[in-house]
């Protein structure tokens, strides 16, 4: 299977890398330490079209196919050293913008997508709850019909972009008799809607420039026109958004792995110890070789999943395998980078310790890796999930 870039894909990749290196990397260490969301850089990403890669041009997007979207996000992960900002962009695009584009009404698309694609508005996916993270079947947030409206009550947690969001893609239970498939509905809820408010913001060790927190819904009244897709379709809509996120978000990991690989090679070629370059030591050179093999294997898995996003009903398996393998490959590569750099690997200014912290988060978000193993086992007929 040949994934050679065409001329447009090469040009797009080069353009995004050049943009990220020039515009997004100043004061990364300071931003991470202060845990500051860089809204000015978010808007610059919007000017580049990064928050609307998948969306048709008529709604302000770049109209990229799924594989080219993954290539673009990989370029962003390679060029941008602020993984929190990269994650904020991807969470916004893949878990919020994409389902609005794919399932929203014409009115919803016209109302929301232009500002979401430009970065003038920020979206948050509201699915995870205090009592049900991976266990979405145990959702407690309810939306009950009241005339022509729905009234939403519940609390969501670990909501990336939540503290700064202008609109939430909220999943709530609308029919207890049907469970997750048929009983969950997606809604669009705007900031400022009475009863909708940000809850506690969390302090975290990884992806520090992407804010995360709770979202509280207390008798939030929304019209029927706020429903995404149709009543009861929230489960499949969320599942598909996760297929996009698991595939394209880990494409950013590919770019980061390549950057860490290059950092390790450069250091191994210039650092001397006991009278020779450390890269001449088999222990170091083999570690770097493993980084390269993991990168290329992860790239093949991710590109194949990305290519199938819009064509295969079995893409859920591909997405889970790509997410599982690539996130763990990134974590191993980050650990190996710290080892190659030695004491410098633990120094903040070199970026390797930050890369390690951020890589750990990749094994948790978008469905924990333990959940991905359960999903894959289900596809293999080995699990009831």
C-alpha positions as semicolon CSV with decimal commas, in nm:
position;residue;x (nm);y (nm);z (nm)
1;X;0,000;0,000;0,000
2;X;0,167;0,320;-0,123
3;X;0,117;0,637;0,080
4;X;0,350;0,861;-0,121
5;X;0,242;1,225;-0,100
6;X;0,110;1,399;-0,407
7;X;0,229;1,750;-0,492
8;X;-0,056;1,920;-0,304
9;X;0,002;1,712;0,008
10;X;0,376;1,789;0,005
11;X;0,309;2,159;-0,035
12;X;0,052;2,158;0,245
13;X;0,287;1,970;0,478
14;X;0,572;2,211;0,409
15;X;0,344;2,511;0,455
16;X;0,215;2,394;0,793
17;X;0,563;2,306;0,922
18;X;0,697;2,645;0,817
19;X;0,402;2,822;0,979
20;X;0,429;2,625;1,305
21;X;0,801;2,679;1,343
22;X;0,771;3,051;1,274
23;X;0,456;3,133;1,469
24;X;0,385;2,873;1,739
25;X;0,709;2,791;1,918
26;X;0,809;3,108;2,099
27;X;0,787;3,093;2,478
28;X;0,673;2,727;2,477
29;X;0,855;2,652;2,803
30;X;0,705;2,957;2,971
31;X;0,353;2,884;2,844
32;X;0,375;2,527;2,965
33;X;0,500;2,635;3,309
34;X;0,229;2,901;3,341
35;X;-0,035;2,665;3,197
36;X;-0,154;2,943;2,968
37;X;-0,380;2,888;2,670
38;X;-0,233;3,096;2,382
39;X;-0,547;3,246;2,229
40;X;-0,344;3,460;1,990
41;X;-0,177;3,151;1,848
42;X;-0,511;2,971;1,836
43;X;-0,639;3,249;1,611
44;X;-0,328;3,220;1,394
45;X;-0,404;2,850;1,356
46;X;-0,753;2,954;1,250
47;X;-0,607;3,186;0,987
48;X;-0,416;2,882;0,856
49;X;-0,741;2,685;0,840
50;X;-0,629;2,420;1,088
51;X;-0,954;2,419;1,286
52;X;-1,153;2,345;0,970
53;X;-0,939;2,100;0,776
54;X;-1,222;1,855;0,705
55;X;-1,502;2,105;0,643
56;X;-1,626;2,204;0,295
57;X;-1,513;2,543;0,169
58;X;-1,869;2,679;0,165
59;X;-1,863;2,671;0,547
60;X;-1,513;2,814;0,583
61;X;-1,312;2,491;0,580
62;X;-1,026;2,350;0,375
63;X;-1,226;2,056;0,233
64;X;-0,948;1,801;0,285
65;X;-1,002;1,428;0,257
66;X;-0,931;1,218;0,566
67;X;-0,580;1,105;0,468
68;X;-0,471;1,458;0,378
69;X;-0,618;1,576;0,708
70;X;-0,396;1,326;0,890
71;X;-0,095;1,442;0,690
72;X;-0,171;1,805;0,782
73;X;-0,206;1,721;1,151
74;X;0,117;1,520;1,141
75;X;0,289;1,830;1,002
76;X;0,146;2,039;1,285
77;X;0,271;1,786;1,543
78;X;0,615;1,796;1,381
79;X;0,646;2,172;1,352
80;X;0,471;2,281;1,673
81;X;0,648;2,206;2,002
82;X;0,341;2,299;2,208
83;X;0,154;1,969;2,226
84;X;-0,119;2,129;2,439
85;X;-0,206;2,370;2,158
86;X;-0,195;2,088;1,902
87;X;-0,427;1,882;2,122
88;X;-0,668;2,175;2,169
89;X;-0,691;2,221;1,792
90;X;-0,747;1,848;1,731
91;X;-1,008;1,808;2,007
92;X;-1,197;2,105;1,865
93;X;-1,176;1,986;1,503
94;X;-1,221;1,612;1,533
95;X;-1,465;1,568;1,823
96;X;-1,677;1,881;1,765
97;X;-1,642;2,045;1,424
98;X;-1,640;1,719;1,227
99;X;-1,967;1,580;1,372
100;X;-2,138;1,916;1,312
101;X;-2,019;1,905;0,951
102;X;-2,123;1,543;0,901
103;X;-2,454;1,540;1,090
104;X;-2,562;1,897;1,152
105;X;-2,856;2,061;0,978
106;X;-2,794;2,323;0,713
107;X;-2,887;2,590;0,965
108;X;-2,644;2,449;1,223
109;X;-2,363;2,435;0,969
110;X;-2,423;2,792;0,857
111;X;-2,450;2,916;1,215
112;X;-2,154;2,739;1,373
113;X;-1,898;2,618;1,121
114;X;-1,756;2,946;0,983
115;X;-1,659;3,076;1,328
116;X;-1,542;2,734;1,446
117;X;-1,324;2,688;1,138
118;X;-1,170;3,033;1,177
119;X;-1,104;2,990;1,548
120;X;-1,328;3,281;1,643
121;X;-1,529;3,031;1,849
122;X;-1,398;2,735;2,048
123;X;-1,584;2,407;2,088
124;X;-1,578;2,143;2,359
125;X;-1,689;1,781;2,345
126;X;-1,900;1,700;2,652
127;X;-1,923;1,324;2,693
128;X;-1,713;1,202;2,988
129;X;-1,880;1,213;3,329
130;X;-1,753;1,173;3,687
131;X;-1,917;0,830;3,713
132;X;-1,868;0,721;3,352
133;X;-1,547;0,784;3,167
134;X;-1,490;0,492;2,934
135;X;-1,823;0,349;3,053
136;X;-2,042;0,570;2,834
137;X;-2,329;0,322;2,877
138;X;-2,359;0,450;3,235
139;X;-2,429;0,811;3,135
140;X;-2,625;1,011;3,392
141;X;-2,677;1,338;3,207
142;X;-3,042;1,352;3,101
143;X;-3,231;1,555;2,845
144;X;-3,608;1,538;2,887
145;X;-3,855;1,672;2,638
146;X;-4,066;1,969;2,747
147;X;-4,297;2,083;2,471
148;X;-4,081;2,181;2,174
149;X;-3,769;2,202;2,393
150;X;-3,536;1,973;2,582
151;X;-3,412;2,036;2,937
152;X;-3,062;1,908;3,010
153;X;-2,931;1,823;3,356
154;X;-2,595;1,669;3,443
155;X;-2,222;1,721;3,488
156;X;-1,946;1,646;3,240
157;X;-1,579;1,622;3,333
158;X;-1,231;1,606;3,179
159;X;-1,368;1,829;2,903
160;X;-1,074;1,957;2,696
161;X;-1,123;2,326;2,601
162;X;-1,412;2,334;2,849
163;X;-1,302;2,641;3,051
164;X;-1,264;2,852;2,734
165;X;-1,536;2,703;2,510
166;X;-1,804;2,905;2,332
167;X;-2,017;2,605;2,233
168;X;-2,048;2,250;2,363
169;X;-2,131;1,931;2,177
170;X;-2,322;1,762;2,459
171;X;-2,434;1,401;2,476
172;X;-2,728;1,324;2,703
173;X;-2,957;1,032;2,768
174;X;-3,302;1,081;2,614
175;X;-3,445;0,728;2,641
176;X;-3,352;0,496;2,927
177;X;-3,517;0,200;2,759
178;X;-3,280;0,197;2,462
179;X;-2,938;0,229;2,625
180;X;-2,636;0,376;2,450
181;X;-2,744;0,287;2,096
182;X;-3,074;0,467;2,047
183;X;-3,098;0,627;2,389
184;X;-2,832;0,899;2,360
185;X;-2,876;1,229;2,175
186;X;-2,625;1,498;2,083
187;X;-2,702;1,867;2,140
188;X;-2,536;2,199;2,063
189;X;-2,537;2,429;2,365
190;X;-2,403;2,784;2,344
191;X;-2,205;2,961;2,611
192;X;-2,438;3,193;2,799
193;X;-2,738;2,961;2,779
194;X;-2,907;2,985;3,123
195;X;-2,799;2,697;3,346
196;X;-2,492;2,607;3,138
197;X;-2,169;2,699;3,314
198;X;-1,808;2,587;3,346
199;X;-1,737;2,398;3,665
200;X;-1,404;2,325;3,826
201;X;-1,095;2,374;3,608
202;X;-0,830;2,107;3,664
203;X;-0,457;2,136;3,715
204;X;-0,270;1,872;3,514
205;X;0,084;1,761;3,448
206;X;0,050;1,715;3,071
207;X;-0,080;1,920;2,776
208;X;-0,082;2,215;3,014
209;X;-0,169;2,480;2,755
210;X;-0,499;2,307;2,674
211;X;-0,746;2,392;2,955
212;X;-0,961;2,111;3,092
213;X;-1,244;2,107;3,342
214;X;-1,604;2,033;3,429
215;X;-1,920;2,148;3,254
216;X;-2,239;2,188;3,455
217;X;-2,592;2,171;3,312
218;X;-2,873;2,278;3,546
219;X;-3,213;2,287;3,378
220;X;-3,055;2,401;3,052
221;X;-3,337;2,458;2,804
222;X;-3,253;2,414;2,437
223;X;-3,483;2,401;2,134
224;X;-3,530;2,091;1,924
225;X;-3,319;2,263;1,659
226;X;-3,015;2,215;1,887
227;X;-3,018;1,838;1,824
228;X;-2,731;1,703;1,613
229;X;-2,862;1,448;1,367
230;X;-3,175;1,306;1,520
231;X;-3,305;1,198;1,859
232;X;-3,131;0,878;1,971
233;X;-2,847;0,905;1,718
234;X;-2,591;1,043;1,963
235;X;-2,415;0,712;2,025
236;X;-2,320;0,640;1,663
237;X;-2,233;1,008;1,606
238;X;-1,998;1,006;1,905
239;X;-1,847;0,675;1,796
240;X;-1,768;0,813;1,453
241;X;-1,618;1,130;1,600
242;X;-1,390;0,908;1,810
243;X;-1,286;0,716;1,499
244;X;-1,177;1,047;1,347
245;X;-1,008;1,157;1,669
246;X;-0,829;0,828;1,735
247;X;-0,695;0,827;1,382
248;X;-0,612;1,189;1,308
249;X;-0,511;1,300;1,655
250;X;-0,243;1,031;1,671
251;X;-0,118;1,162;1,337
252;X;0,016;1,451;1,546
253;X;0,206;1,188;1,746
254;X;0,383;1,084;1,427
255;X;0,514;1,435;1,378
256;X;0,626;1,454;1,738
257;X;0,799;1,115;1,716
258;X;0,989;1,230;1,409
259;X;1,097;1,548;1,587
260;X;1,217;1,349;1,891
261;X;1,399;1,105;1,664
262;X;1,584;1,391;1,495
263;X;1,669;1,545;1,833
264;X;1,813;1,214;1,952
265;X;2,015;1,159;1,635
266;X;2,159;1,511;1,645
267;X;2,259;1,469;2,010
268;X;2,409;1,125;1,953
269;X;2,620;1,264;1,667
270;X;2,761;1,554;1,870
271;X;2,787;1,433;2,231
272;X;3,117;1,265;2,318
273;X;3,187;1,039;2,613
274;X;3,492;0,821;2,685
275;X;3,661;0,956;2,376
276;X;3,392;0,880;2,118
277;X;3,049;0,995;2,008
278;X;2,774;0,832;2,210
279;X;2,597;0,733;1,887
280;X;2,883;0,488;1,827
281;X;2,775;0,296;2,135
282;X;2,545;0,010;2,041
283;X;2,321;0,075;2,340
284;X;2,247;0,424;2,209
285;X;2,236;0,348;1,836
286;X;2,000;0,053;1,883
287;X;1,769;0,265;2,096
288;X;1,750;0,521;1,816
289;X;1,693;0,245;1,559
290;X;1,394;0,129;1,763
291;X;1,257;0,485;1,752
292;X;1,276;0,481;1,372
293;X;1,107;0,140;1,341
294;X;0,825;0,243;1,576
295;X;0,771;0,564;1,381
296;X;0,741;0,394;1,043
297;X;0,515;0,118;1,176
298;X;0,291;0,374;1,347
299;X;0,278;0,583;1,031
300;X;0,157;0,289;0,822
301;X;-0,115;0,200;1,073
302;X;-0,229;0,562;1,101
303;X;-0,232;0,634;0,728
304;X;-0,423;0,315;0,655
305;X;-0,685;0,403;0,917
306;X;-0,707;0,759;0,783
307;X;-0,757;0,638;0,427
308;X;-1,042;0,413;0,543
309;X;-1,222;0,672;0,757
310;X;-1,461;0,762;0,479
311;X;-1,478;0,426;0,301
312;X;-1,476;0,135;0,546
313;X;-1,736;0,019;0,796
314;X;-1,456;-0,160;0,980
315;X;-1,259;0,158;1,042
316;X;-1,331;0,134;1,415
317;X;-1,085;-0,155;1,433
318;X;-0,826;0,037;1,232
319;X;-0,873;0,350;1,443
320;X;-0,832;0,161;1,771
321;X;-0,520;-0,018;1,648
322;X;-0,368;0,308;1,525
323;X;-0,449;0,486;1,849
324;X;-0,319;0,205;2,069
325;X;0,005;0,142;1,884
326;X;0,095;0,502;1,801
327;X;0,029;0,645;2,147
328;X;0,239;0,374;2,310
329;X;0,509;0,415;2,045
330;X;0,521;0,787;2,122
331;X;0,553;0,717;2,495
332;X;0,839;0,472;2,437
333;X;1,008;0,718;2,203
334;X;0,979;0,999;2,457
335;X;1,133;0,778;2,727
336;X;1,415;0,680;2,491
337;X;1,478;1,046;2,404
338;X;1,524;1,129;2,772
339;X;1,765;0,836;2,802
340;X;1,968;0,944;2,500
341;X;1,996;1,299;2,630
342;X;2,084;1,181;2,978
343;X;2,077;1,459;3,236
344;X;1,980;1,712;2,970
345;X;1,670;1,506;2,903
346;X;1,536;1,607;3,242
347;X;1,608;1,977;3,192
348;X;1,301;2,182;3,103
349;X;1,465;2,387;2,829
350;X;1,544;2,080;2,618
351;X;1,180;1,980;2,582
352;X;1,226;1,605;2,629
353;X;1,073;1,592;2,977
354;X;0,773;1,790;2,852
355;X;0,740;1,551;2,560
356;X;0,739;1,261;2,805
357;X;0,469;1,417;3,023
358;X;0,253;1,495;2,723
359;X;0,305;1,149;2,571
360;X;0,168;0,982;2,882
361;X;-0,164;1,161;2,826
362;X;-0,192;0,998;2,485
363;X;-0,249;0,660;2,645
364;X;-0,555;0,800;2,827
365;X;-0,749;1,045;2,610
366;X;-0,976;0,943;2,319
367;X;-1,048;0,621;2,506
368;X;-0,781;0,467;2,726
369;X;-0,549;0,215;2,571
370;X;-0,701;-0,055;2,788
371;X;-1,036;0,031;2,627
372;X;-0,877;0,013;2,281
373;X;-0,760;-0,339;2,362
374;X;-1,115;-0,429;2,464
375;X;-1,251;-0,282;2,140
376;X;-0,998;-0,474;1,931
377;X;-1,077;-0,792;2,123
378;X;-1,443;-0,738;2,038
379;X;-1,361;-0,717;1,669
380;X;-1,173;-1,044;1,705
381;X;-1,471;-1,210;1,871
382;X;-1,295;-1,231;2,206
383;X;-1,498;-0,979;2,405
384;X;-1,861;-0,884;2,457
385;X;-1,785;-0,512;2,404
